[in-house]
Amino acid sequence: MGRALVIDDQPNMRRLITKILTGMGHEVIEADNGLDGLARYKEHHPELVVTDIIMPGMEGIETIMQLRRLSSDLKIIAVSGVGDGGSGLYLNAARKLGAHRIVPKPFRAADLENAVEALMPSAA
């Protein structure tokens, strides 16, 4: 079991991701934007972060860059549902800037579970 931080400005999406992660045995901390996410990361030091890309306050790309500066070992999964072509561009940028896995929205629970398992295989 690991500790995960879910950063997403949409409450329903945050709850869905939290449900998936807790179902996998992880303890989950939630944040509704990148600034809050960074504060919660510093407070709780999770092993995994799942972050949205488009959010108010501090968007996901900047959040990933800041998290990567704080920890080179942190596992990061980026999720995004930006338009048809836009999501791929944002997610590819997220990967280049430090996300280990990318998951386009909408996703199936298995898509996120597989990404988490690839990064934290002992969690299940």
N, C-alpha and C positions, 0 to 999 in steps of 0.2 A: 504494500500500500504506500502510495506517495501523496505528496501535497501538490495540488494544482491551483493555479490562479486563472479564472475565466474573466476576460475583459471584453465586454460587448455592451453597446449603448441600448440595445433592444432587450427589454426585460424577458420577453418570451424566448428569445434565442439564448440568453444567459441561462434561463431555467432549463432549457432543453440540454444544453451542453453540460450543465451541472448534473442533471439527472443521469446522463450517459456516463460521466466520469465517476459519480458516486456509485453507480451500478457496477463499475469496474473495480471498486474498492478504494478509490482515492478520496482523500479529504479535500474539499473544494472551498476556496475563498473567491468572492466575486467582486468585480469593480465595473462601473458603468462608463468609464473613459480611460484614456491612457494616463492622464495625470494621477487619477485615483489608483490605477493599476500599478504605477511605479511606487506610490506610497505603500500600497499593500504588499508589493514584492519586498520592499526594504524591511517591512515589519515582520512578514511571515516566511520569507526565503523558500518559496516553493521550488520543487524540482522541475515543474512543467508549467508553461504558460500557453493558454489558448487565447488568441486575440483576434478581434475583428480588425478590419483595415480602416473603414470609413466610420469615424466617430467624432463627436464634438470635443473640444478641449485640447486633446492631443490625439491625432490620428494614429492608426496602427503602425505605419512605416516608421514614424519617429519613435513610437513606443518600443518597437523592436530594436531600433538602433540604440536607444537609451538602456534597454535591458541587456543588450549584448555588451555594452560598456561596463555594466555592473557585474556581469558574469559570463565567462566564456563557456562554462559548462551547462548553463541553463538550456533546457529543451524547450523549443518554441514551435507552436503550430499556428499558422495564420489562416483565418477563414475570411471569405468575402463573398458578397452577393451583388457586386456592382455590375450592372448591365451585362449584355452578352459578351462583348469584346473587352470591356473595361476590367472585369474581374480577373481575367488572365494576366493582363498587364500589371495590375496591382499585386497579385499573388506572386508573379515572377520577380517583381522588385523586392517583395518581402523575402523571398528565398535568397536572393543575391545579398540582402542586407542582414541575414542572420536567422531566418526561420528555417527549421529543419524539415518541416513538412508543410504543405499547403492543401487546404480543403475548400473547394468552391461551394458556396451556398446556392441553392438548397442542397443538403447532403443527407444521406441515410445514416442512421446510427452506426452501422457497420463501417462506413467510410471514416468516421472520426475514431472509432474503436481501433481500426487497423493502423491509423496514423499514431495513436497513442501507444499501441502495442509495439510498433517499430522503434519507438523511442524509449519505452519503459517496459520491456518484456516481462519483468518480474511482478508487475502490478496486478495481473489477472489471477 
